[in-house]
């Protein structure tokens, strides 16, 4: 059963370029370096400046936990994106 994560991020509009760049780098790194990753999609909300939605799918929850331990997650998400967020919502799901 696949494990999916839907994350919603909100940063100040002035920080959107930095967050966008970090998410684009993650989009390139995750699928090529994490065998348990099945999908990594980052979206920018059209009518809300500084708002982003991520959809990530892994073979299982262990794959997601391994994702959070990678160097790119530490640098780009924990080190760059998280400090700029005003709001963050995470939803965990499993495939029916």
C-alpha positions in Angstrom: 0.0 0.0 0.0 1.6 3.3 -1.1 2.0 6.1 1.4 1.3 9.7 0.2 2.0 13.1 1.7 0.2 16.3 0.8 1.9 19.4 2.1 0.7 23.0 2.0 3.2 25.7 2.5 2.7 29.5 2.9 5.5 31.9 3.0 5.6 35.7 2.6 5.4 36.7 -1.1 8.9 38.2 -0.8 10.3 34.8 0.1 8.4 32.9 -2.7 11.4 32.9 -5.1 13.7 31.2 -2.5 11.0 28.6 -1.7 10.2 28.0 -5.3 13.9 27.4 -6.2 14.4 25.0 -3.3 11.3 23.0 -4.3 12.5 22.8 -7.9 15.8 21.4 -6.7 14.0 18.9 -4.6 11.9 17.9 -7.6 15.1 17.0 -9.4 16.9 15.3 -6.6 14.2 13.2 -4.9 13.1 10.9 -7.8 16.6 10.2 -8.9 18.1 9.5 -5.5 15.3 7.9 -3.4 14.3 4.4 -4.6 11.1 4.4 -2.4 9.8 7.7 -4.0 7.1 7.1 -6.6 6.1 10.7 -7.2 7.3 14.2 -6.1 5.3 17.1 -7.4 5.5 20.7 -6.3 2.8 23.2 -7.3 2.5 26.9 -6.8 -1.1 28.1 -6.0 -2.2 30.5 -8.7 -4.2 33.0 -6.8 -2.2 33.0 -3.4 1.3 34.6 -3.6 3.7 32.5 -1.6 1.5 29.4 -1.4 2.7 26.0 -2.5 1.3 22.5 -2.5 3.4 19.4 -2.6 2.3 15.8 -3.5 4.7 13.1 -2.6 4.2 9.3 -2.9 6.3 6.6 -1.5 6.3 2.8 -1.4 5.5 2.9 2.3 5.9 5.1 5.3 9.5 3.9 5.9 10.3 5.4 2.5 8.9 8.8 3.6 10.9 8.6 6.9 14.0 7.8 4.9 13.3 10.9 2.7 13.4 13.1 5.7 16.9 11.8 6.6 18.5 12.8 3.3 21.1 15.5 2.9 18.9 17.3 0.3 15.9 17.4 2.7 18.2 18.7 5.5 19.6 21.4 3.3 16.7 22.5 1.1 13.6 21.8 3.2 14.7 21.9 6.8 17.4 24.5 6.3 16.0 26.7 3.5 12.2 26.3 3.2 11.0 25.7 6.8 12.5 28.9 8.3 10.6 31.0 5.7 7.2 29.4 6.2 4.4 31.3 8.0 2.2 28.2 7.8 2.6 24.5 7.1 0.0 21.8 6.9 0.8 18.1 6.3 -1.7 15.4 5.4 -0.7 11.7 5.4 -2.6 9.3 3.3 -2.5 5.6 2.2 -3.7 4.3 -1.1 -7.2 2.6 -1.0 
